[in-house]
Amino acid sequence: MKPEQLTLALEQAATQLGIQVRYDTMTGDVAGGGGLCKLKGQWCVIIDRKTPPADRAATLTEALARFDTDGVFLPPKVREALTAARAATGPDAQGTSAPVTQDNL
């Protein structure tokens, strides 16, 4: 799957999970960066507009790997990427490996 296709599928999954994806111009130390954050109670993934497609896909994969995607249709390659990201990151900062759900927001 091409990075552009992976990015599109991940953006669609984020929408289904209620996660906003924003592409903003970033400057200084944060240029080329991005990631998951919570703004005014809303989960959001912010990515630098200048980020290449492969890096966009990687940022979205890392962010969405923290959420329960079992109820979301995902192409097999996208599900594989999320599973691999979950395995690579191990336990989250709260000391559990459980994905974020509506119950543990």
C-alpha positions, 0 to 999 in steps of 0.5 A: 500500500502506498503511503498516500493510500495508507494516510487516507485510510488512517484519516478515514479511521480517525474520523470514524473514531472521532479524532480530528486530523489537522495539517498546519504549518509548523515552524521552528523546533516543531517543523516537520513534527506532529502527533496526538494531543487533546484540545478542548476535550477533543482528540486531535492529530496535528501534522506539519503540512510539509511532512512527506506522505510516509511520515504522515502515515507513520504519525497517524499510525502511531496516534491511532495505535493508542485507540480501540479500532476493533469497531472500525473497518480497516483494510488489512494492511492498515490493521497490520500497521496498527498492530505492529505499532502497538507491539513496538510501543509496548505499555503506554505512559499510564502503565497499561497497554490498553487502547484508549476507549470511550470508557478510559478517556 
